[in-house]
Amino acid sequence: MIKKNPYIIAEIGLNHNGKFSIAKESIIKAAKCGVDAVKFQNFITEDFIKNKNLTHTYYVGKKKDNKISL
């Protein structure tokens, strides 16, 4: 039986907020931790919402950041 080391994948998901600089920084930090690969997710929110007239307010900490109509 041949022993193999596990293949480690870091789940970055949507934590990059669609920004390349954050994605790149996440990759660099994951590599420093010794992972073999990273995994991202990306999607267009509007594709998942039936009612396009909904409004949602996003918060950063306790402060309102912006209001987006979907």
N, C-alpha and C positions, 0 to 999 in steps of 0.2 A: 504494500500500500504506500502510495506517494503522499506525503504530507504537503499541503499547500497552505500558505498564509491566507487569511481572509482578505477579500477585496473591499476596501472601505470607501463608501460613497457619502459625501457630505450633502445633506438636503438643504439647499439655500432657499428653495421655493420662490415666493414672491417678495422676499425681504429686500430685493434690490430696488423695489418700487419703480421699475422700468428705467432705472438710471444705469448707464454703462459703468460709470466710475464706482458706484457701490458694488456692482456685480464683480468688477475687476478686483476691488479690495477684498471682497469675500473669497474669491478664488485664491488670492495670495495668502490670506490668513489660513484658509483650509489647507493649502499646500504646506505651510509651516507646521501645521498639526500632524502632517504625515498621511493625509488621505490620498487615495488613488484617483478619485474622480469627484466631480461636483455635479449636482442636479438642480436645474432651475425649472420654474413654471412661469408661464406668461399666457395671458388670455385677455380678450376684450370683454369687459364687464357687460356692455350693452347686449352682447350675444346671449346672455343668460337671464335677461330681464324681459318679462312679457309686457309689463306696463311701462312704456317709455316715458311716461309723465311723472314718475316717482321722483322725489327729491330726497337726498340724503346729506346730512351734515357730518363731515369728518372732523375728528378732534385729535389734536396733538397735545398729550398731557391733559391739562385742564383748560387749555385755550382753544377756541374755535380756530381752525386753520382756514378752511374754505367751504363753500357750499357748491355742490355739483348737482345739476339736474340731469337725470338719466332718461 
